[in-house]
């Protein structure tokens, strides 16, 4: 799931990907290339609502959320 302006970059709010039972895939392989190009420091990645990275492995049934990093002051 993409949040904020990342859904515009990805061209969708949600992308459903099938992963075979027993298999795993890196988050990096699931996220739209245009979003990855922003760099990991510009993204907040949650796997099953737990902070994660682009290198995390996900399996069937996992949920990945990608949020823009928000800064300010």
PQR file with spaces between the fields and no chain letter, atoms N, CA, C, O and H, PARSE charges and radii, in Angstrom:
ATOM       1  N    UNK     1       0.841   -1.170    0.000 -0.4000 1.5000
ATOM       2  CA   UNK     1       0.000    0.000    0.000 -0.0000 2.0000
ATOM       3  C    UNK     1       0.891    1.239    0.000  0.5500 1.7000
ATOM       4  O    UNK     1       1.879    1.317    0.729 -0.5500 1.4000
ATOM       5  N    UNK     2       0.523    2.183   -0.818 -0.4000 1.5000
ATOM       6  CA   UNK     2       1.261    3.437   -0.917 -0.0000 2.0000
ATOM       7  C    UNK     2       0.433    4.551   -0.285  0.5500 1.7000
ATOM       8  O    UNK     2      -0.780    4.619   -0.481 -0.5500 1.4000
ATOM       9  H    UNK     2      -0.280    2.121   -1.411  0.4000 1.0000
ATOM      10  N    UNK     3       1.087    5.414    0.464 -0.4000 1.5000
ATOM      11  CA   UNK     3       0.406    6.513    1.141 -0.0000 2.0000
ATOM      12  C    UNK     3       0.933    7.849    0.652  0.5500 1.7000
ATOM      13  O    UNK     3       2.067    7.958    0.186 -0.5500 1.4000
ATOM      14  H    UNK     3       2.072    5.359    0.623  0.4000 1.0000
ATOM      15  N    UNK     4       0.072    8.877    0.770 -0.4000 1.5000
ATOM      16  CA   UNK     4       0.461   10.226    0.375 -0.0000 2.0000
ATOM      17  C    UNK     4       0.790   10.315   -1.101  0.5500 1.7000
ATOM      18  O    UNK     4       0.205    9.614   -1.926 -0.5500 1.4000
ATOM      19  H    UNK     4      -0.849    8.788    1.149  0.4000 1.0000
ATOM      20  N    UNK     5       1.735   11.189   -1.425 -0.4000 1.5000
ATOM      21  CA   UNK     5       2.103   11.401   -2.820 -0.0000 2.0000
ATOM      22  C    UNK     5       2.766   10.180   -3.451  0.5500 1.7000
ATOM      23  O    UNK     5       2.917   10.125   -4.671 -0.5500 1.4000
ATOM      24  H    UNK     5       2.211   11.759   -0.754  0.4000 1.0000
ATOM      25  N    UNK     6       3.164    9.198   -2.638 -0.4000 1.5000
ATOM      26  CA   UNK     6       3.783    7.989   -3.196 -0.0000 2.0000
ATOM      27  C    UNK     6       2.789    7.212   -4.056  0.5500 1.7000
ATOM      28  O    UNK     6       3.185    6.534   -5.004 -0.5500 1.4000
ATOM      29  H    UNK     6       3.042    9.242   -1.646  0.4000 1.0000
ATOM      30  N    UNK     7       1.504    7.309   -3.729 -0.4000 1.5000
ATOM      31  CA   UNK     7       0.509    6.619   -4.560 -0.0000 2.0000
ATOM      32  C    UNK     7       0.458    7.240   -5.952  0.5500 1.7000
ATOM      33  O    UNK     7       0.198    6.538   -6.929 -0.5500 1.4000
ATOM      34  H    UNK     7       1.182    7.860   -2.959  0.4000 1.0000
ATOM      35  N    UNK     8       0.701    8.549   -6.056 -0.4000 1.5000
ATOM      36  CA   UNK     8       0.762    9.195   -7.372 -0.0000 2.0000
ATOM      37  C    UNK     8       1.978    8.700   -8.149  0.5500 1.7000
ATOM      38  O    UNK     8       1.886    8.413   -9.343 -0.5500 1.4000
ATOM      39  H    UNK     8       0.911    9.120   -5.262  0.4000 1.0000
ATOM      40  N    UNK     9       3.116    8.604   -7.464 -0.4000 1.5000
ATOM      41  CA   UNK     9       4.331    8.116   -8.130 -0.0000 2.0000
ATOM      42  C    UNK     9       4.178    6.670   -8.589  0.5500 1.7000
ATOM      43  O    UNK     9       4.606    6.310   -9.686 -0.5500 1.4000
ATOM      44  H    UNK     9       3.191    8.837   -6.495  0.4000 1.0000
ATOM      45  N    UNK    10       3.570    5.851   -7.748 -0.4000 1.5000
ATOM      46  CA   UNK    10       3.407    4.433   -8.067 -0.0000 2.0000
ATOM      47  C    UNK    10       2.283    4.200   -9.069  0.5500 1.7000
ATOM      48  O    UNK    10       2.245    3.168   -9.738 -0.5500 1.4000
ATOM      49  H    UNK    10       3.223    6.143   -6.857  0.4000 1.0000
ATOM      50  N    UNK    11       1.364    5.168   -9.171 -0.4000 1.5000
ATOM      51  CA   UNK    11       0.233    5.014  -10.074 -0.0000 2.0000
ATOM      52  C    UNK    11      -0.883    4.175   -9.494  0.5500 1.7000
ATOM      53  O    UNK    11      -1.799    3.774  -10.212 -0.5500 1.4000
ATOM      54  H    UNK    11       1.395    6.007   -8.627  0.4000 1.0000
ATOM      55  N    UNK    12      -0.815    3.903   -8.194 -0.4000 1.5000
ATOM      56  CA   UNK    12      -1.837    3.112   -7.512 -0.0000 2.0000
ATOM      57  C    UNK    12      -1.719    3.312   -6.011  0.5500 1.7000
ATOM      58  O    UNK    12      -0.656    3.683   -5.511 -0.5500 1.4000
ATOM      59  H    UNK    12      -0.071    4.229   -7.611  0.4000 1.0000
ATOM      60  N    UNK    13      -2.790    3.071   -5.301 -0.4000 1.5000
ATOM      61  CA   UNK    13      -2.747    3.135   -3.836 -0.0000 2.0000
ATOM      62  C    UNK    13      -2.390    1.767   -3.257  0.5500 1.7000
ATOM      63  O    UNK    13      -1.821    1.666   -2.170 -0.5500 1.4000
ATOM      64  H    UNK    13      -3.653    2.770   -5.707  0.4000 1.0000
ATOM      65  N    UNK    14      -2.735    0.726   -3.997 -0.4000 1.5000
ATOM      66  CA   UNK    14      -2.509   -0.622   -3.500 -0.0000 2.0000
ATOM      67  C    UNK    14      -2.125   -1.531   -4.655  0.5500 1.7000
ATOM      68  O    UNK    14      -2.711   -1.473   -5.736 -0.5500 1.4000
ATOM      69  H    UNK    14      -3.198    0.808   -4.880  0.4000 1.0000
ATOM      70  N    UNK    15      -1.147   -2.357   -4.409 -0.4000 1.5000
ATOM      71  CA   UNK    15      -0.687   -3.309   -5.403 -0.0000 2.0000
ATOM      72  C    UNK    15      -0.677   -4.684   -4.736  0.5500 1.7000
ATOM      73  O    UNK    15       0.044   -4.890   -3.759 -0.5500 1.4000
ATOM      74  H    UNK    15      -0.671   -2.404   -3.530  0.4000 1.0000
ATOM      75  N    UNK    16      -1.457   -5.612   -5.245 -0.4000 1.5000
ATOM      76  CA   UNK    16      -1.515   -6.952   -4.676 -0.0000 2.0000
ATOM      77  C    UNK    16      -0.571   -7.851   -5.465  0.5500 1.7000
ATOM      78  O    UNK    16      -0.657   -7.947   -6.689 -0.5500 1.4000
ATOM      79  H    UNK    16      -2.042   -5.445   -6.038  0.4000 1.0000
ATOM      80  N    UNK    17       0.331   -8.506   -4.740 -0.4000 1.5000
ATOM      81  CA   UNK    17       1.323   -9.387   -5.355 -0.0000 2.0000
ATOM      82  C    UNK    17       1.188  -10.768   -4.722  0.5500 1.7000
ATOM      83  O    UNK    17       1.112  -10.893   -3.500 -0.5500 1.4000
ATOM      84  H    UNK    17       0.401   -8.428   -3.745  0.4000 1.0000
ATOM      85  N    UNK    18       1.160  -11.784   -5.546 -0.4000 1.5000
ATOM      86  CA   UNK    18       1.089  -13.151   -5.032 -0.0000 2.0000
ATOM      87  C    UNK    18       2.500  -13.698   -4.821  0.5500 1.7000
ATOM      88  O    UNK    18       3.357  -13.612   -5.700 -0.5500 1.4000
ATOM      89  H    UNK    18       1.222  -11.683   -6.539  0.4000 1.0000
ATOM      90  N    UNK    19       2.713  -14.259   -3.643 -0.4000 1.5000
ATOM      91  CA   UNK    19       3.973  -14.915   -3.315 -0.0000 2.0000
ATOM      92  C    UNK    19       3.624  -16.357   -2.965  0.5500 1.7000
ATOM      93  O    UNK    19       2.765  -16.610   -2.120 -0.5500 1.4000
ATOM      94  H    UNK    19       2.016  -14.329   -2.929  0.4000 1.0000
ATOM      95  N    UNK    20       4.293  -17.293   -3.617 -0.4000 1.5000
ATOM      96  CA   UNK    20       4.008  -18.710   -3.364 -0.0000 2.0000
ATOM      97  C    UNK    20       4.219  -19.049   -1.891  0.5500 1.7000
ATOM      98  O    UNK    20       5.113  -18.498   -1.249 -0.5500 1.4000
ATOM      99  H    UNK    20       4.991  -17.087   -4.303  0.4000 1.0000
ATOM     100  N    UNK    21       3.409  -19.942   -1.362 -0.4000 1.5000
ATOM     101  CA   UNK    21       3.594  -20.414    0.012 -0.0000 2.0000
ATOM     102  C    UNK    21       5.003  -20.962    0.173  0.5500 1.7000
ATOM     103  O    UNK    21       5.483  -21.719   -0.671 -0.5500 1.4000
ATOM     104  H    UNK    21       2.683  -20.389   -1.884  0.4000 1.0000
ATOM     105  N    UNK    22       5.653  -20.581    1.246 -0.4000 1.5000
ATOM     106  CA   UNK    22       7.013  -21.039    1.519 -0.0000 2.0000
ATOM     107  C    UNK    22       8.086  -20.193    0.860  0.5500 1.7000
ATOM     108  O    UNK    22       9.262  -20.309    1.203 -0.5500 1.4000
ATOM     109  H    UNK    22       5.262  -19.966    1.932  0.4000 1.0000
ATOM     110  N    UNK    23       7.699  -19.343   -0.083 -0.4000 1.5000
ATOM     111  CA   UNK    23       8.661  -18.478   -0.769 -0.0000 2.0000
ATOM     112  C    UNK    23       8.704  -17.117   -0.076  0.5500 1.7000
ATOM     113  O    UNK    23       7.811  -16.769    0.696 -0.5500 1.4000
ATOM     114  H    UNK    23       6.743  -19.248   -0.362  0.4000 1.0000
ATOM     115  N    UNK    24       9.748  -16.364   -0.363 -0.4000 1.5000
ATOM     116  CA   UNK    24       9.835  -14.998    0.148 -0.0000 2.0000
ATOM     117  C    UNK    24      10.443  -14.112   -0.926  0.5500 1.7000
ATOM     118  O    UNK    24      11.120  -14.591   -1.836 -0.5500 1.4000
ATOM     119  H    UNK    24      10.474  -16.646   -0.990  0.4000 1.0000
ATOM     120  N    UNK    25      10.194  -12.826   -0.809 -0.4000 1.5000
ATOM     121  CA   UNK    25      10.687  -11.854   -1.777 -0.0000 2.0000
ATOM     122  C    UNK    25      11.066  -10.589   -1.012  0.5500 1.7000
ATOM     123  O    UNK    25      10.451  -10.270    0.006 -0.5500 1.4000
ATOM     124  H    UNK    25       9.644  -12.437   -0.070  0.4000 1.0000
ATOM     125  N    UNK    26      12.069   -9.873   -1.496 -0.4000 1.5000
ATOM     126  CA   UNK    26      12.484   -8.632   -0.837 -0.0000 2.0000
ATOM     127  C    UNK    26      11.489   -7.508   -1.143  0.5500 1.7000
ATOM     128  O    UNK    26      10.925   -7.431   -2.234 -0.5500 1.4000
ATOM     129  H    UNK    26      12.568  -10.132   -2.323  0.4000 1.0000
ATOM     130  N    UNK    27      11.295   -6.655   -0.162 -0.4000 1.5000
ATOM     131  CA   UNK    27      10.396   -5.513   -0.320 -0.0000 2.0000
ATOM     132  C    UNK    27      10.793   -4.714   -1.566  0.5500 1.7000
ATOM     133  O    UNK    27       9.926   -4.262   -2.314 -0.5500 1.4000
ATOM     134  H    UNK    27      11.753   -6.718    0.725  0.4000 1.0000
ATOM     135  N    UNK    28      12.077   -4.543   -1.787 -0.4000 1.5000
ATOM     136  CA   UNK    28      12.604   -3.793   -2.936 -0.0000 2.0000
ATOM     137  C    UNK    28      11.997   -4.281   -4.256  0.5500 1.7000
ATOM     138  O    UNK    28      11.766   -3.484   -5.165 -0.5500 1.4000
ATOM     139  H    UNK    28      12.782   -4.910   -1.179  0.4000 1.0000
ATOM     140  N    UNK    29      11.741   -5.577   -4.359 -0.4000 1.5000
ATOM     141  CA   UNK    29      11.223   -6.162   -5.594 -0.0000 2.0000
ATOM     142  C    UNK    29       9.720   -5.919   -5.775  0.5500 1.7000
ATOM     143  O    UNK    29       9.177   -6.143   -6.856 -0.5500 1.4000
ATOM     144  H    UNK    29      11.929   -6.224   -3.621  0.4000 1.0000
ATOM     145  N    UNK    30       9.063   -5.467   -4.726 -0.4000 1.5000
ATOM     146  CA   UNK    30       7.620   -5.264   -4.775 -0.0000 2.0000
ATOM     147  C    UNK    30       7.224   -3.820   -5.006  0.5500 1.7000
ATOM     148  O    UNK    30       6.112   -3.541   -5.455 -0.5500 1.4000
ATOM     149  H    UNK    30       9.505   -5.285   -3.847  0.4000 1.0000
ATOM     150  N    UNK    31       8.127   -2.902   -4.703 -0.4000 1.5000
ATOM     151  CA   UNK    31       7.800   -1.477   -4.747 -0.0000 2.0000
ATOM     152  C    UNK    31       8.113   -0.899   -6.125  0.5500 1.7000
ATOM     153  O    UNK    31       9.107   -1.262   -6.753 -0.5500 1.4000
ATOM     154  H    UNK    31       9.030   -3.129   -4.339  0.4000 1.0000
ATOM     155  N    UNK    32       7.256   -0.003   -6.578 -0.4000 1.5000
ATOM     156  CA   UNK    32       7.427    0.642   -7.882 -0.0000 2.0000
ATOM     157  C    UNK    32       8.786    1.327   -7.974  0.5500 1.7000
ATOM     158  O    UNK    32       9.231    1.981   -7.031 -0.5500 1.4000
ATOM     159  H    UNK    32       6.448    0.292   -6.068  0.4000 1.0000
ATOM     160  N    UNK    33       9.426    1.172   -9.105 -0.4000 1.5000
ATOM     161  CA   UNK    33      10.768    1.736   -9.339 -0.0000 2.0000
ATOM     162  C    UNK    33      10.802    3.245   -9.097  0.5500 1.7000
ATOM     163  O    UNK    33      11.772    3.755   -8.536 -0.5500 1.4000
ATOM     164  H    UNK    33       9.064    0.641   -9.872  0.4000 1.0000
ATOM     165  N    UNK    34       9.776    3.953   -9.506 -0.4000 1.5000
ATOM     166  CA   UNK    34       9.747    5.413   -9.324 -0.0000 2.0000
ATOM     167  C    UNK    34       9.774    5.780   -7.844  0.5500 1.7000
ATOM     168  O    UNK    34      10.296    6.833   -7.479 -0.5500 1.4000
ATOM     169  H    UNK    34       8.988    3.539   -9.962  0.4000 1.0000
ATOM     170  N    UNK    35       9.223    4.930   -6.997 -0.4000 1.5000
ATOM     171  CA   UNK    35       9.229    5.181   -5.552 -0.0000 2.0000
ATOM     172  C    UNK    35      10.603    4.846   -4.981  0.5500 1.7000
ATOM     173  O    UNK    35      11.126    5.599   -4.160 -0.5500 1.4000
ATOM     174  H    UNK    35       8.799    4.075   -7.294  0.4000 1.0000
ATOM     175  N    UNK    36      11.186    3.748   -5.395 -0.4000 1.5000
ATOM     176  CA   UNK    36      12.512    3.343   -4.909 -0.0000 2.0000
ATOM     177  C    UNK    36      13.558    4.400   -5.228  0.5500 1.7000
ATOM     178  O    UNK    36      14.472    4.623   -4.434 -0.5500 1.4000
ATOM     179  H    UNK    36      10.760    3.136   -6.061  0.4000 1.0000
ATOM     180  N    UNK    37      13.436    5.050   -6.371 -0.4000 1.5000
ATOM     181  CA   UNK    37      14.406    6.070   -6.770 -0.0000 2.0000
ATOM     182  C    UNK    37      14.489    7.236   -5.792  0.5500 1.7000
ATOM     183  O    UNK    37      15.481    7.964   -5.791 -0.5500 1.4000
ATOM     184  H    UNK    37      12.693    4.870   -7.016  0.4000 1.0000
ATOM     185  N    UNK    38      13.470    7.428   -4.962 -0.4000 1.5000
ATOM     186  CA   UNK    38      13.511    8.486   -3.958 -0.0000 2.0000
ATOM     187  C    UNK    38      14.578    8.203   -2.905  0.5500 1.7000
ATOM     188  O    UNK    38      15.088    9.124   -2.267 -0.5500 1.4000
ATOM     189  H    UNK    38      12.664    6.837   -4.962  0.4000 1.0000
ATOM     190  N    UNK    39      14.909    6.938   -2.728 -0.4000 1.5000
ATOM     191  CA   UNK    39      15.902    6.537   -1.738 -0.0000 2.0000
ATOM     192  C    UNK    39      15.246    6.141   -0.434  0.5500 1.7000
ATOM     193  O    UNK    39      14.212    6.687   -0.047 -0.5500 1.4000
ATOM     194  H    UNK    39      14.494    6.190   -3.246  0.4000 1.0000
ATOM     195  N    UNK    40      15.858    5.187    0.234 -0.4000 1.5000
ATOM     196  CA   UNK    40      15.266    4.647    1.450 -0.0000 2.0000
ATOM     197  C    UNK    40      15.128    5.697    2.551  0.5500 1.7000
ATOM     198  O    UNK    40      14.233    5.590    3.389 -0.5500 1.4000
ATOM     199  H    UNK    40      16.697    4.744   -0.080  0.4000 1.0000
ATOM     200  N    UNK    41      15.990    6.701    2.565 -0.4000 1.5000
ATOM     201  CA   UNK    41      15.895    7.737    3.599 -0.0000 2.0000
ATOM     202  C    UNK    41      14.659    8.619    3.412  0.5500 1.7000
ATOM     203  O    UNK    41      14.286    9.360    4.321 -0.5500 1.4000
ATOM     204  H    UNK    41      16.718    6.788    1.884  0.4000 1.0000
ATOM     205  N    UNK    42      14.028    8.546    2.250 -0.4000 1.5000
ATOM     206  CA   UNK    42      12.808    9.320    1.979 -0.0000 2.0000
ATOM     207  C    UNK    42      11.542    8.515    2.218  0.5500 1.7000
ATOM     208  O    UNK    42      10.436    9.017    2.023 -0.5500 1.4000
ATOM     209  H    UNK    42      14.331    7.944    1.511  0.4000 1.0000
ATOM     210  N    UNK    43      11.705    7.256    2.645 -0.4000 1.5000
ATOM     211  CA   UNK    43      10.562    6.360    2.785 -0.0000 2.0000
ATOM     212  C    UNK    43      10.480    5.785    4.193  0.5500 1.7000
ATOM     213  O    UNK    43      11.494    5.582    4.863 -0.5500 1.4000
ATOM     214  H    UNK    43      12.604    6.848    2.803  0.4000 1.0000
ATOM     215  N    UNK    44       9.270    5.532    4.617 -0.4000 1.5000
ATOM     216  CA   UNK    44       9.027    4.751    5.830 -0.0000 2.0000
ATOM     217  C    UNK    44       8.378    3.461    5.350  0.5500 1.7000
ATOM     218  O    UNK    44       7.337    3.485    4.694 -0.5500 1.4000
ATOM     219  H    UNK    44       8.447    5.696    4.073  0.4000 1.0000
ATOM     220  N    UNK    45       9.000    2.342    5.681 -0.4000 1.5000
ATOM     221  CA   UNK    45       8.507    1.049    5.216 -0.0000 2.0000
ATOM     222  C    UNK    45       8.063    0.235    6.422  0.5500 1.7000
ATOM     223  O    UNK    45       8.811    0.063    7.385 -0.5500 1.4000
ATOM     224  H    UNK    45       9.846    2.323    6.214  0.4000 1.0000
ATOM     225  N    UNK    46       6.838   -0.259    6.354 -0.4000 1.5000
ATOM     226  CA   UNK    46       6.300   -1.101    7.406 -0.0000 2.0000
ATOM     227  C    UNK    46       5.925   -2.448    6.818  0.5500 1.7000
ATOM     228  O    UNK    46       5.237   -2.517    5.800 -0.5500 1.4000
ATOM     229  H    UNK    46       6.230   -0.119    5.572  0.4000 1.0000
ATOM     230  N    UNK    47       6.373   -3.508    7.451 -0.4000 1.5000
ATOM     231  CA   UNK    47       5.958   -4.862    7.069 -0.0000 2.0000
ATOM     232  C    UNK    47       5.153   -5.391    8.248  0.5500 1.7000
ATOM     233  O    UNK    47       5.670   -5.544    9.355 -0.5500 1.4000
ATOM     234  H    UNK    47       6.932   -3.452    8.278  0.4000 1.0000
ATOM     235  N    UNK    48       3.889   -5.665    7.991 -0.4000 1.5000
ATOM     236  CA   UNK    48       2.967   -6.084    9.053 -0.0000 2.0000
ATOM     237  C    UNK    48       2.979   -5.084   10.209  0.5500 1.7000
ATOM     238  O    UNK    48       2.980   -5.462   11.380 -0.5500 1.4000
ATOM     239  H    UNK    48       3.469   -5.541    7.092  0.4000 1.0000
ATOM     240  N    UNK    49       2.988   -3.790    9.847 -0.4000 1.5000
ATOM     241  CA   UNK    49       2.959   -2.666   10.793 -0.0000 2.0000
ATOM     242  C    UNK    49       4.200   -2.560   11.677  0.5500 1.7000
ATOM     243  O    UNK    49       4.156   -1.904   12.718 -0.5500 1.4000
ATOM     244  H    UNK    49       2.988   -3.483    8.895  0.4000 1.0000
ATOM     245  N    UNK    50       5.302   -3.192   11.282 -0.4000 1.5000
ATOM     246  CA   UNK    50       6.573   -3.113   11.999 -0.0000 2.0000
ATOM     247  C    UNK    50       7.588   -2.401   11.111  0.5500 1.7000
ATOM     248  O    UNK    50       7.714   -2.752    9.938 -0.5500 1.4000
ATOM     249  H    UNK    50       5.338   -3.725   10.437  0.4000 1.0000
ATOM     250  N    UNK    51       8.321   -1.405   11.634 -0.4000 1.5000
ATOM     251  CA   UNK    51       9.323   -0.719   10.818 -0.0000 2.0000
ATOM     252  C    UNK    51      10.277   -1.711   10.161  0.5500 1.7000
ATOM     253  O    UNK    51      10.706   -2.683   10.783 -0.5500 1.4000
ATOM     254  H    UNK    51       8.218   -1.119   12.587  0.4000 1.0000
ATOM     255  N    UNK    52      10.602   -1.451    8.895 -0.4000 1.5000
ATOM     256  CA   UNK    52      11.408   -2.380    8.119 -0.0000 2.0000
ATOM     257  C    UNK    52      12.264   -1.623    7.116  0.5500 1.7000
ATOM     258  O    UNK    52      12.380   -0.399    7.184 -0.5500 1.4000
ATOM     259  H    UNK    52      10.254   -0.661    8.390  0.4000 1.0000
ATOM     260  N    UNK    53      12.865   -2.361    6.182 -0.4000 1.5000
ATOM     261  CA   UNK    53      13.721   -1.781    5.149 -0.0000 2.0000
ATOM     262  C    UNK    53      13.363   -2.365    3.790  0.5500 1.7000
ATOM     263  O    UNK    53      12.560   -3.291    3.678 -0.5500 1.4000
ATOM     264  H    UNK    53      12.771   -3.355    6.127  0.4000 1.0000
ATOM     265  N    UNK    54      13.983   -1.798    2.764 -0.4000 1.5000
ATOM     266  CA   UNK    54      13.787   -2.321    1.410 -0.0000 2.0000
ATOM     267  C    UNK    54      14.343   -3.735    1.249  0.5500 1.7000
ATOM     268  O    UNK    54      13.946   -4.460    0.336 -0.5500 1.4000
ATOM     269  H    UNK    54      14.635   -1.045    2.855  0.4000 1.0000
ATOM     270  N    UNK    55      15.252   -4.125    2.127 -0.4000 1.5000
ATOM     271  CA   UNK    55      15.883   -5.446    2.022 -0.0000 2.0000
ATOM     272  C    UNK    55      15.140   -6.526    2.808  0.5500 1.7000
ATOM     273  O    UNK    55      15.518   -7.696    2.747 -0.5500 1.4000
ATOM     274  H    UNK    55      15.574   -3.537    2.869  0.4000 1.0000
ATOM     275  N    UNK    56      14.102   -6.159    3.535 -0.4000 1.5000
ATOM     276  CA   UNK    56      13.344   -7.125    4.326 -0.0000 2.0000
ATOM     277  C    UNK    56      12.695   -8.165    3.416  0.5500 1.7000
ATOM     278  O    UNK    56      12.288   -7.865    2.293 -0.5500 1.4000
ATOM     279  H    UNK    56      13.795   -5.209    3.584  0.4000 1.0000
ATOM     280  N    UNK    57      12.609   -9.381    3.921 -0.4000 1.5000
ATOM     281  CA   UNK    57      11.938  -10.452    3.192 -0.0000 2.0000
ATOM     282  C    UNK    57      10.487  -10.536    3.628  0.5500 1.7000
ATOM     283  O    UNK    57      10.181  -10.484    4.819 -0.5500 1.4000
ATOM     284  H    UNK    57      12.939   -9.625    4.833  0.4000 1.0000
ATOM     285  N    UNK    58       9.594  -10.666    2.649 -0.4000 1.5000
ATOM     286  CA   UNK    58       8.176  -10.839    2.942 -0.0000 2.0000
ATOM     287  C    UNK    58       7.698  -12.152    2.347  0.5500 1.7000
ATOM     288  O    UNK    58       8.258  -12.658    1.375 -0.5500 1.4000
ATOM     289  H    UNK    58       9.843  -10.707    1.681  0.4000 1.0000
ATOM     290  N    UNK    59       6.659  -12.684    2.948 -0.4000 1.5000
ATOM     291  CA   UNK    59       6.111  -13.961    2.496 -0.0000 2.0000
ATOM     292  C    UNK    59       4.615  -13.823    2.265  0.5500 1.7000
ATOM     293  O    UNK    59       4.037  -12.765    2.512 -0.5500 1.4000
ATOM     294  H    UNK    59       6.204  -12.272    3.738  0.4000 1.0000
ATOM     295  N    UNK    60       4.005  -14.868    1.803 -0.4000 1.5000
ATOM     296  CA   UNK    60       2.560  -14.853    1.542 -0.0000 2.0000
ATOM     297  C    UNK    60       1.816  -14.402    2.790  0.5500 1.7000
ATOM     298  O    UNK    60       2.100  -14.875    3.891 -0.5500 1.4000
ATOM     299  H    UNK    60       4.475  -15.727    1.602  0.4000 1.0000
ATOM     300  N    UNK    61       0.868  -13.492    2.623 -0.4000 1.5000
ATOM     301  CA   UNK    61       0.053  -13.008    3.724 -0.0000 2.0000
ATOM     302  C    UNK    61       0.579  -11.755    4.404  0.5500 1.7000
ATOM     303  O    UNK    61      -0.140  -11.129    5.183 -0.5500 1.4000
ATOM     304  H    UNK    61       0.638  -13.108    1.729  0.4000 1.0000
ATOM     305  N    UNK    62       1.832  -11.376    4.120 -0.4000 1.5000
ATOM     306  CA   UNK    62       2.395  -10.163    4.708 -0.0000 2.0000
ATOM     307  C    UNK    62       1.820   -8.918    4.033  0.5500 1.7000
ATOM     308  O    UNK    62       1.411   -8.964    2.873 -0.5500 1.4000
ATOM     309  H    UNK    62       2.416  -11.884    3.487  0.4000 1.0000
ATOM     310  N    UNK    63       1.794   -7.822    4.761 -0.4000 1.5000
ATOM     311  CA   UNK    63       1.344   -6.539    4.232 -0.0000 2.0000
ATOM     312  C    UNK    63       2.505   -5.559    4.296  0.5500 1.7000
ATOM     313  O    UNK    63       3.166   -5.430    5.326 -0.5500 1.4000
ATOM     314  H    UNK    63       2.127   -7.785    5.703  0.4000 1.0000
ATOM     315  N    UNK    64       2.745   -4.868    3.184 -0.4000 1.5000
ATOM     316  CA   UNK    64       3.804   -3.863    3.108 -0.0000 2.0000
ATOM     317  C    UNK    64       3.149   -2.505    2.907  0.5500 1.7000
ATOM     318  O    UNK    64       2.324   -2.329    2.010 -0.5500 1.4000
ATOM     319  H    UNK    64       2.208   -4.973    2.347  0.4000 1.0000
ATOM     320  N    UNK    65       3.526   -1.541    3.752 -0.4000 1.5000
ATOM     321  CA   UNK    65       3.037   -0.172    3.626 -0.0000 2.0000
ATOM     322  C    UNK    65       4.243    0.732    3.383  0.5500 1.7000
ATOM     323  O    UNK    65       5.280    0.596    4.033 -0.5500 1.4000
ATOM     324  H    UNK    65       4.196   -1.684    4.480  0.4000 1.0000
ATOM     325  N    UNK    66       4.090    1.651    2.442 -0.4000 1.5000
ATOM     326  CA   UNK    66       5.172    2.583    2.116 -0.0000 2.0000
ATOM     327  C    UNK    66       4.631    3.988    2.303  0.5500 1.7000
ATOM     328  O    UNK    66       3.675    4.394    1.641 -0.5500 1.4000
ATOM     329  H    UNK    66       3.248    1.761    1.914  0.4000 1.0000
ATOM     330  N    UNK    67       5.252    4.724    3.210 -0.4000 1.5000
ATOM     331  CA   UNK    67       4.819    6.081    3.540 -0.0000 2.0000
ATOM     332  C    UNK    67       5.958    7.052    3.247  0.5500 1.7000
ATOM     333  O    UNK    67       7.129    6.687    3.357 -0.5500 1.4000
ATOM     334  H    UNK    67       6.028    4.395    3.747  0.4000 1.0000
ATOM     335  N    UNK    68       5.627    8.272    2.880 -0.4000 1.5000
ATOM     336  CA   UNK    68       6.679    9.265    2.684 -0.0000 2.0000
ATOM     337  C    UNK    68       7.239    9.709    4.033  0.5500 1.7000
ATOM     338  O    UNK    68       6.496    9.852    5.004 -0.5500 1.4000
ATOM     339  H    UNK    68       4.676    8.568    2.791  0.4000 1.0000
ATOM     340  N    UNK    69       8.532    9.923    4.087 -0.4000 1.5000
ATOM     341  CA   UNK    69       9.154   10.459    5.286 -0.0000 2.0000
ATOM     342  C    UNK    69       8.768   11.929    5.382  0.5500 1.7000
ATOM     343  O    UNK    69       8.933   12.688    4.427 -0.5500 1.4000
ATOM     344  H    UNK    69       9.136    9.807    3.299  0.4000 1.0000
ATOM     345  N    UNK    70       8.261   12.317    6.528 -0.4000 1.5000
ATOM     346  CA   UNK    70       7.794   13.693    6.697 -0.0000 2.0000
ATOM     347  C    UNK    70       8.719   14.409    7.665  0.5500 1.7000
ATOM     348  O    UNK    70       9.015   13.898    8.745 -0.5500 1.4000
ATOM     349  H    UNK    70       8.128   11.701    7.304  0.4000 1.0000
ATOM     350  N    UNK    71       9.166   15.569    7.285 -0.4000 1.5000
ATOM     351  CA   UNK    71      10.015   16.364    8.158 -0.0000 2.0000
ATOM     352  C    UNK    71       9.467   17.761    8.266  0.5500 1.7000
ATOM     353  O    UNK    71       8.544   18.142    7.547 -0.5500 1.4000
ATOM     354  H    UNK    71       8.926   15.984    6.408  0.4000 1.0000
ATOM     355  N    UNK    72      10.022   18.490    9.135 -0.4000 1.5000
ATOM     356  CA   UNK    72       9.561   19.856    9.271 -0.0000 2.0000
ATOM     357  C    UNK    72       9.992   20.427   10.604  0.5500 1.7000
ATOM     358  O    UNK    72      10.773   19.824   11.340 -0.5500 1.4000
ATOM     359  H    UNK    72      10.772   18.180    9.719  0.4000 1.0000
ATOM     360  N    UNK    73       9.491   21.546   10.881 -0.4000 1.5000
ATOM     361  CA   UNK    73       9.879   22.128   12.165 -0.0000 2.0000
ATOM     362  C    UNK    73       9.088   23.361   12.452  0.5500 1.7000
ATOM     363  O    UNK    73       9.278   23.989   13.494 -0.5500 1.4000
ATOM     364  H    UNK    73       8.857   22.036   10.283  0.4000 1.0000
